[in-house]
Amino acid sequence: MSEINYSKFLGIPAFTSTSELDFMKGDPASTPYVLTRDQSAYLKAAGLVPVKGLIVPKQVHGDVIWKASAKDVSMAGIYEADAVVTDVPGLAIGVRTADCLPALLYDPVRRVIAAVHAGWKSTKLDIARKTVELLRSDYGVDPRNIRAAIGPCIRRESCAVGAEFMAYFPLDTVKTPEGLRFDILGANMRQLTRAGVKRANIFDCGMCSFQDAARFHSFRRDGERSGRMISALMMGER
């Protein structure tokens, strides 16, 4: 196993997979996203056993946040959203990425978790900030209690963009001798902290999906043949 594990930092089972396994699709015999035998074994080895199922959304690069319960497992991979939130112990939630930024959030006081898929379009729509605000408004979460883990994503040095990004992200698009580069990490860190998450409560794995071809899938590097990593977390019973 070579997953990127955040369990010690968050205090609950949480990780991002590597390219040794592809999580783009689940069991081909199932319409909702159902784990294959190999995928289930991978989660178990990473310390995550979803006794009430796993929920991943159909990601569409928007800002819809799915408030999920155990009855929604049949909609996994079907319901269109780019973040998932739940307060159900034993229900795992996750997002799949291959350059986009995955953020896993946990409030140990109110016992709520969230998984966020932040590509540049969802980042432009403030999905990280909106997720924290939903946790506060709908679950009574104090953002200062949230712990957040950020997984492998494309980093600024590898993220070449066009001139329009200067208007989209004026604080996070930089000019380099090689051209414009977008800092998706910086943009999402800013959203989280502005929403009230303490900087000391945010862990960044520091890894670049584009540069590390041995460990991570990357759509920008590999195109349509790229697989997907999964970033998932789950609360146990008290």
N, C-alpha and C positions, 0 to 999 in steps of 0.2 A: 504494500500500500504506500502511495506517495501523495495522498491528499494533503491539501493545505488546511490544517485543523485549527479552529478558533475556540475549541471547547473550553480550554483553561481561561481564556480571556473573557468569554461571554458567560461561562458558568453553566452552560447546557450543551448538548451535542450540536455541533455546527462545523461545517467544512465546505471547501470547494474541491471538486474532483480534478483530476489531471487528464491528459490525453490518452492514458492507458485504457480508458473506456469512453465510449461516445454516449452521451445522454440526450442527443437530439430527438430521438424517437424512443418510445417504449415498446412494449410487446405488440408486434404487428397484427396479432389476432384480436386486439382490443381497440374499440373506438376511442374511449377516454385514454389518457396517458396512464398506462399500467406498467410498472417496472418489469423488465425482463429478469430472469433468474440471476444473470451476471450482475445486473444493476442492483438488485436487492442484496446480493452478497457483498457488493462494494459498500453500500450504505451501512450494512451491519458491521463490516470490518472497520468502518470509520466511527463506529459507536452510535449509530443512529438506527433505531428499529421503530419504524412508524406503525404502531399497533392499530391506529385508526386510519391509516392510509397516508398517501403522499399527494399533495396538491401542487401542481405547477400550472401557470396560466398559459394561454395562447398569447404569446407576446407580439404586440403590434406597434411598439415604439410610440405609445401614447402616455397618458397620465391617469388612466383608470386604476383604482386601488380596489382589490377584491377582498371584502371581509368574509373570510371563509369559515365554514363549520364542517363537521364530519359528514353531514349529508351532501356536501358539495363535491365529494371525491369523484362522483360520476361525471363531473364537469371538468375534471383535470385535463388540460391540454385543449379544451374546447372554449372555455370562457375567456374572452378577450380582456386582458389586463396586463400591466407591467409592474405591479406590486401586489403582494398578498399579505394579509394580516389575519392573525387568529389568536384567540385566547384559550384554545382547546388543547389540553395536555394530551400527548400521544398522537397528535396530528402533525405530521411533518409538512413544511411548506418550502418551496424553492423556486429559483429562477435559473434559466440556462443561458450561458454566455459564450461568446467567442471573440472577444475584444471589448464588448460593452462592460460597464462597471457593475459588479454585483455588490450589494450592501445588505448585510444581515443585522437586524436590530432586535434587541431584547430589553424589556423593562422587568427586572427581577422583583419590583415592588408590586405592580399591578398584574404581573405575569401575562404579558402580551409579547408576541413576536411578529416580525415583519421581514419579508424578503423583497428586495427592490432590484429591478432590472433597469439600469440607466445607460442607454445609448445616448448619442448626442441629441437626438430628437426629444427623448424623454427628459434629458437633463435641461434642455431648452424650456420644457414645460414645467420645470421645478418639481419633478416627481419625488425626489428625496425630501424636500421641504414639505410637500403636501402629505407625504406619508407620516412624517412626524406630527404634523398638525392634526391629521385624522386620529392618530394614537391619542393625542391630547383631548380632542373634542369628543370622541366616541368611546374611549376606554378610560378616561380619567388619568392618563399618563402624564407625569411631570417629565418633560424632556431632559431635565438634568439627571434623571435616573437611567436614561437609556444608555446601553452599551452598544456600540456599532463595530462591525468588522467589515472591512473592504477587501475584496478578493482580487485575483489577477485580472488585469484589464490592459488595454493598450495605453501606454504611457506617453507623455508629451513628446519625447524625443522621436517617437515613431509615428505620431498622429499628424500627418500632413493634411492640411485643409485649405479650402479656397478663401478668397477675400471676404465672402459673406460672413465668415465666422467672426470677423472683427466687429460686426454689428450684433451678431447673436451673443457672443461671449467676449466683450471688450476687456474684461479683467483676466481672462484665461486663454487668450490667443496671443501668442508671442511671435515676433519676427526673428528668424534665425538666418544665417547665411544660406541655408538650404531652402528657405521658404517659411511659410506660416505653419505653426504647430499649435494644436489645441490640447489643453491640460484638463482632461475630463475628471481626473482626480481632484484637482484644485476646485473645479466648479462644484462638485458634489460635496466636498468637505465644507465649502462655504455655505451651501444650502443647509447642511446638517447643523453647523454651529450657529447660523443665524436663526434656525428654528429652536435653538435652546440646548442642543446636545453639547456637552462639555468636550473640548478638544482632547482632554486626557482620557476620555471614555471612548475614543475612536481609535481602533487598531487598523493600520494599513499594512497588508502583507508585503507591499513594495515590489511586487512581481509584474513583469510585462508579458502579456499574452503574445504579442507580436514578436518580440525578440527571442523568447524562450521556446523555440520550435520543438525542443526535446520533451517539454513538459505540458505545453498548452495548445489547445485549438486556437486558431486565429482566422477569422473570415477575411480580414484585409490581406493577410499573407497567403492564404490557401484558397480563397474563393469558395465556390459552391461545394467543393469537396471537403470543406472544413466540417468537423464535428462540433459538439458543444460540451462544455463543462456544466456541471450542476453545482449550485451553491444552495445548501439546504440547512435547516435547523429545526429543532423540535424541543418542546418542554416535556419533561416527565411529570408524573403525578407528584404531589407534595410528599 
